[in-house]
Amino acid sequence: MDIIRKSPEKYGLMKVGKNVVLIVRLLREYDNIKEASDDLARLLVGEITEDQLVSGQAGGGKLAVNSDQKL
């Protein structure tokens, strides 16, 4: 899986196969897989909402809209 383009807004393109490219919504950026996995699990079971993750009320990592770094 390769991120092939990310905009400073909330969307990016992710190449996942030879001929498959996805449009993805970026909620947060993480510098370690454990923190990202934990937040994803909490999101999927309903412990936190997307809004909480995006606003910084829950989760780790950096807000996607405030980062100029590449994934």
ZITAKA-V470740 format. One record per residue. RES is the residue in one small letter. PHI is phi in degrees with one decimal (* if undefined). Layout:
[[RES PHI] [RES PHI]]
This chain:
[[m *] [d -127.2] [i -80.0] [i -99.1] [r -163.6] [k -137.2] [s -98.9] [p -69.8] [e -77.6] [k -108.3] [y -130.8] [g -154.7] [l -112.2] [m -130.5] [k -89.4] [v -115.7] [g -160.0] [k -58.4] [n -124.6] [v -123.1] [v -127.3] [l -109.8] [i -91.2] [v -120.3] [r -101.5] [l -90.3] [l -94.9] [r -153.6] [e -112.1] [y -126.3] [d -106.5] [n -145.1] [i -69.6] [k -64.2] [e -61.3] [a -64.0] [s -64.3] [d -60.8] [d -66.4] [l -62.9] [a -62.2] [r -62.7] [l -66.2] [l -68.0] [v -91.3] [g 88.4] [e -71.3] [i -134.7] [t -107.1] [e -58.6] [d -59.2] [q -64.2] [l -65.7] [v -67.9] [s -80.0] [g 91.0] [q -74.8] [a -149.0] [g 87.2] [g -105.6] [g 74.2] [k -111.3] [l -66.3] [a -63.9] [v -75.6] [n -102.6] [s -113.5] [d -104.3] [q -80.3] [k -85.1] [l -78.0]]
